[in-house]
Amino acid sequence: RIFLTSTNGFRLEVNGEQVSCLNAQRGPRQELVIERNGPMAHPVAVGDMIFLRAHTGNHLDVVGETVKARFPRKGLGYHAFIVEKQPR
């Protein structure tokens, strides 16, 4: 379980299907679960494909620049995230 924090210090939050960054709270609406397609045999690393499940049971998806939590299934297109390391 993770909490994602934006550069302004606010945490990603899911309300129904809507995803936003409105405050710095750490509650159920801000908590996300990392999932994979296969077994979680090793810790998450750069290059891994992951899915983020919200407290609603729906997975985050991205279409263009819009992020939502709409579907309970994991799809490889809009639902998959690749872990990257931020350049210094």
C-alpha positions as CSV (number, residue, x, y, z in Angstrom):
1,R,0.0,0.0,0.0
2,I,1.3,3.4,-1.0
3,F,0.5,7.1,-0.9
4,L,1.6,9.1,-4.0
5,T,2.7,12.7,-3.3
6,S,2.8,15.4,-5.9
7,T,5.5,18.1,-6.1
8,N,3.3,20.5,-4.1
9,G,3.1,18.1,-1.2
10,F,-0.5,17.0,-1.9
11,R,-1.4,13.3,-2.1
12,L,-3.2,11.6,-4.9
13,E,-6.8,11.0,-3.9
14,V,-9.7,9.0,-5.4
15,N,-13.3,10.1,-4.9
16,G,-15.6,7.7,-6.9
17,E,-14.1,7.8,-10.4
18,Q,-12.4,11.2,-9.9
19,V,-8.7,11.4,-9.1
20,S,-7.1,14.6,-7.8
21,C,-4.5,16.1,-5.5
22,L,-6.3,18.4,-3.0
23,N,-4.6,17.9,0.3
24,A,-1.8,16.2,2.3
25,Q,-4.0,13.7,4.2
26,R,-3.2,10.0,4.5
27,G,-6.5,8.2,4.7
28,P,-8.4,5.5,2.7
29,R,-9.0,7.8,-0.2
30,Q,-5.3,8.5,-0.6
31,E,-4.2,4.9,-0.2
32,L,-3.4,2.9,-3.3
33,V,-2.4,-0.8,-3.7
34,I,0.3,-1.8,-6.1
35,E,-0.6,-4.9,-8.2
36,R,1.1,-6.8,-11.0
37,N,-0.2,-9.2,-13.6
38,G,1.9,-12.1,-12.2
39,P,3.2,-12.9,-8.8
40,M,5.0,-10.2,-6.7
41,A,8.2,-12.2,-6.6
42,H,10.5,-9.2,-5.9
43,P,10.1,-5.6,-4.7
44,V,8.9,-3.1,-7.3
45,A,11.9,-1.9,-9.4
46,V,12.5,0.5,-12.3
47,G,11.1,-0.9,-15.5
48,D,8.3,-2.9,-13.8
49,M,4.7,-2.7,-15.1
50,I,2.3,-2.1,-12.2
51,F,-1.4,-1.3,-11.7
52,L,-2.7,1.0,-9.0
53,R,-6.0,0.0,-7.2
54,A,-7.9,2.5,-5.2
55,H,-10.1,1.9,-2.1
56,T,-13.1,1.7,-4.5
57,G,-11.7,-1.5,-6.0
58,N,-11.2,0.3,-9.4
59,H,-7.8,0.7,-11.1
60,L,-6.4,4.1,-12.1
61,D,-6.3,4.7,-15.8
62,V,-4.9,7.5,-17.9
63,V,-6.4,8.7,-21.2
64,G,-4.5,11.7,-22.6
65,E,-3.9,13.8,-19.5
66,T,-7.0,12.7,-17.6
67,V,-6.5,10.2,-14.7
68,K,-9.6,8.4,-13.4
69,A,-10.4,5.2,-11.4
70,R,-13.2,3.6,-13.4
71,F,-12.7,-0.1,-13.9
72,P,-12.1,-3.0,-11.5
73,R,-10.2,-5.0,-14.1
74,K,-6.6,-4.5,-15.1
75,G,-6.0,-3.7,-18.7
76,L,-2.6,-3.4,-20.3
77,G,-3.4,-0.2,-22.2
78,Y,-4.7,2.7,-20.0
79,H,-4.3,0.9,-16.7
80,A,-0.6,-0.1,-16.8
81,F,2.1,2.1,-15.4
82,I,5.8,1.6,-15.9
83,V,8.0,2.5,-12.9
84,E,10.6,5.1,-13.9
85,K,13.4,6.7,-12.0
86,Q,13.4,10.5,-12.0
87,P,16.6,12.0,-13.5
88,R,18.7,14.1,-11.1
